[in-house]
């Protein structure tokens, strides 16, 4: 497969609605045109089942139900981008800390959940393909390190919860639905913590003994959470040989500033207290959180990905590079915090990791991506 330079733009419509503006060389431009001219070729878009409360209060963060994500997917397809669909099988964020079943699936049995994954995936794929969306890859689940559709599909080895059979059933149902929709679309299984080799060996050893075949292993790599670049490369080299699959960095980002992040990210005073530990994360990062540091980080990462065994790394996706701080756009709302049983806060904690500065200007890291040519 060809090398992919990707970006997750799941909040694009929300940001446009709230007035986000983007500039390249001082000239206001459509964000898609800017990314296209910087050699981004594939757009990753998440899909939530029902990101609204029973009272129809928005969960926020892009409101990525099927109609919303379809609208973005049609726009990017018309611009010539390929699309990676990220099925999260939740009404809101799904990650290692939370894999909450959709509200409509709460009372389903394991067999019924397996069928629900298949049906939802198959129907959604048909909707996107019939609309002319250029779907080239599909993630069946998001950051599945601790499973999906809890509690039936939970993995918590520290507490002896190892529902590997159910995880394989649920993921396999989604893979079958994608393959039946179009056998040429690549399927990805995505975990977080890209520097944790023990996690990847354990997870994929169990899955490959139970589940449907798939095409790609996706990894998240955030340097402030997921180890050093050396640890990432060691894991990539090991799993490339062990599983014989192509690899994608499905999520990556790196900050470019820590200056006045709280006010720019639209945080209240109480919310700022909730981010008291954020500056401490800088100590874990090998590159300074400056504009040049961000550019140096992605340059070093891309060059080192080229060294992975058998040329197995086939690209990357920068997570939400356009999520600049505009009032009203945050990662959660009171309604979604209730859904997740999360205390919050609700601000945009990602603004200092975009590929545009707080005013929407292109950052040097985007030039690095544009100019990079894989071996």
QUISULMO-V170215 format. One line per field, one symbol per residue. phi: phi as a letter, one per 40 degrees, with the letter a starting at -180 (. if undefined). A space follows every 10 residues. Layout:
phi = ???
This chain:
phi = .ccbbbacbc cdcccccchc bbbbggbcbc dccccccbgc bbbcbcbbca cacccgcccg fhfccccccc cccccccccg ccbbcbcbfa cadbadcabc cddcbdcccd cccdccdccc ccccdccccc cgcccbabcc gbfcdbgafc ccbcbaccbg cbccccdccc cccccdcccc caccccbbbb bcfccbcddc cccccccccb bccabbbbbc bbccbbgccc cdcccdcccd ccbgbcbbcc aaaacbabcf cccccgcccc ccccbccddc cdccccbccb dccccccccc ccccccccdg fccbhabccf cbcccbdhbb cabdccccdc fbcgcbcccb dcbccbcccg cdcddccccd ccbcc
